[in-house]
Amino acid sequence: EPILFVTFWTSVPYLYLPTSIPLPFFSFSFVPDSQHVATVTNPLPAAFSDLLPHFLVEPDDVYIVKNKPVTLTCRSTPATQIYFKCNGEWVHQDDHLIERTVDPATGLPVMQVMIDISRQQVEKIFGLEDYWCQCVAWSTTGTQKSQKAYVRIAYLRKNFEEEPLGKEVALDQEVLLRCHPPEGVPTAEVEWLKNEEVIDPSADPNYHVTADHNLIIKQARLADTGNYTCVAKNIVARRRSSSASVTVYVDGGWSEWSKWSACGADCTAWRSRECTQPVPGTGGKDCQGLDLQSQNCTSELCPQTASGPEDVALYVGIVAVALCLLLLLIVVVLVYRRKKEGLDADVADSSILTTGFQPVGIKPTKPGVWAPRRPPRCKNSHLLTIQPDLTTTTSSYQGSLRSRHEITGKFSVTNGPLLDPLPNGSHTLHNGKLPSDPAEFMNRLSAQSYFKTLPRDTANTSYGTFNFLGGRLTIPNTGVSLLIPPEAIPRGKIYEIYLTVQRKEDVRLPLAGCQTLLSPVVSCGPPGVMLTRPVILSMDHCSDASPENWTMRLKKQSYEGTWEDVLQVGEELPSDPYYCQLEAETCRIFTEQLGRFALVGESLSMVAAKRLKLLLFAPAYCTTLEYSIRVYCMDDTQDVLKEVMQMEKQLGGRLIDEPQVLLFKDSYHNLRLSIHDMPRAHWRSKLLAAYQEIPFYHIWSGSQRSLHCTFTLERLSLSTCELTCQLCVWQVEGEGQSFSIDINIAKDSRPLDSDFLVLDNSAPALAGPSAFQIPYLIRQKICSSLDAPCPHGADWRLLAQRLKLERHLNFFACKASPTSVILDLWEAQHFHSGNLNQLAAVMAEIGKQEAMIFLVTDGEC
């Protein structure tokens, strides 16, 4: 039992207790003042009463494997009491297992105490330190503390941070196979296997395993060809990397030339050599150069004679054959041209034959007003003379669209109102004078009730004026665009249309349960305008493109400001006013009603995942000891990337490594970030914990656009400029990515917009033919040829199949011109990378089956 000391000074009792001992452990009583002593329950023999306890067994560091508890043991002599303290708190005495014995050699009392620690106890301690325990022993003289024993949860992750890669190496070349084992506690031990046999560098000095677990083959031998595997293991598990195949090859060498042979009857002498020193092996290169060499010579056996009559006859025959082939080729060309000229005009329209998929030039209907023209793609520029019928266009139509960056051109028409409300709440557009300042247009829209949350800045907004020829609005570097197909705007109407990406803080989108925002919030308008065909709104999404794991809904904001579900992806009806084409990274929405849209997903299982884009930024210039690395974990959409890039440009940041993508699953587990392998002689981290953590819901909701963590590092000297480290980002019990940073913070001169990013330099707005890949008249011809059903299937259905759009056949079939809707979708998908030759080949294949249409590609122009 605990020891109690009582002394009396000037008749006042003072109680001295060992430091931090809980009072309930003690029982004591006072004796009369004359005795000046205290009583204890288990006093030590008088001979040992002045000895401090010393430990025979101290608790050691232990690891919890899976859910099995661990036991800590402490043994001390001479001791009257032993108790454990864990993370600064005393363990309850009922949790101690106590054994008392006597040392037969010394007669001293020996006490042993054991406690069990469970995984749950360790997991409760979440902070800046590990879980630790130590025991405290008492004797009549005083106390002693044991060493601290740390209790950690053991694990070994599944994925190697770096795996060995296969190589083909020449004989005697040095080979380096890299291996960075999975993160684990305790740190994993690494061994290498060759063809499933353990490599022992002590037995074969040609192998060397470095301190960071890489395998070096000093001089490659033929016997070193094989499959190499890196194996990491600790007390929890054993992990194997993928095998790397190493092939040691031998390049062939030439033997010495033999002596020249005697001069033969053909006036030639010969010499040779062979590829035998060494012979090429295991995929090595054959010998380069000649293995047989000749030279002219003369001798008695080789008289010099002139060419005979038989040589002349040979030359004449060759010339005659060449002339015959040339005449035959000319005849074939003439026959082909005559057949082409004799085709029926309905079968091969001259505009298609001569222009193919070339741009169409459109002459202005009024002097000084020009439609955009693309440069011709072939020499036959005189063929591009087809004039579309513009008689139905209103007199104020301008084919050249004035974008938000071009503010010099104005309409010279009446100054009537631009937006007039109709009784049903919609708007019609009249001819009006465009503002000279783009911000004026935004202010006018923002003043209306529906647009109160429309941002007044024009950084993420494009707008323009369109008529029946259609056009396109694009917000550069956001992945957001609006395609207005020809005939979508009624003839005789002119609409001023805008497109904007809303900042998420400007628009509150209610989400419930497992719902997450998968796309930007995009507005196009004005709402209520009359469209005769659906427009196509394109925007990025960040789902893992596995529809079976999701329920995705398109939401649209009503006039009252509430959000409504207007379609469920994959469950659309052909008669619905909305339709969705979901691609790997893009969502394309067919809609006949403009408004504000967003794509929302709800996971069906914990397998569903969002794509996160991971970016690393650091100061472009650093003049202090501190150096900060900012790690952004954001939705993998271009609009968020653009926003972060603009923000970092203002902060003076620089992208220091290539962006990476991480699949973040709906598993309720947080995202962790850590930094490792810094040269501690020159750098240190100011992070007190082992890692930083972003809560799951902050990421999954998608409402916080620029989530990031900052790692503040400190260099020990201003002369230190080289920084190498590993920065890891992973979801607990999920996937992870790592960055290998190797930079010079003083000399790194990479620009902010580095080669890692693809910049979109397209015009924000295009009107008329310049907005489309397919010329207007050719598009009309294709539609008239393929819209009518064909009994053999060579119609719009075959076109959809060839373009891999057969999933939407029911949607196309309910449209007045299925072909035009298919071509609209093709235009939306291929605006930046449209391959007209490929589309021409598809059309030619369809035409050959029915002998209806032939298209000339660029190569034949």
Order of alpha helices (4+ residues) and beta strands (2+ residues): beta-beta-beta-beta-beta-beta-beta-beta-beta-alpha-beta-beta-beta-beta-beta-beta-beta-beta-beta-beta-beta-beta-beta-beta-beta-beta-alpha-alpha-beta-beta-alpha-beta-beta-beta-beta-beta-beta-beta-beta-beta-beta-beta-beta-beta-beta-alpha-beta-beta-beta-beta-beta-alpha-beta-beta-beta-beta-alpha-alpha-alpha-alpha-alpha
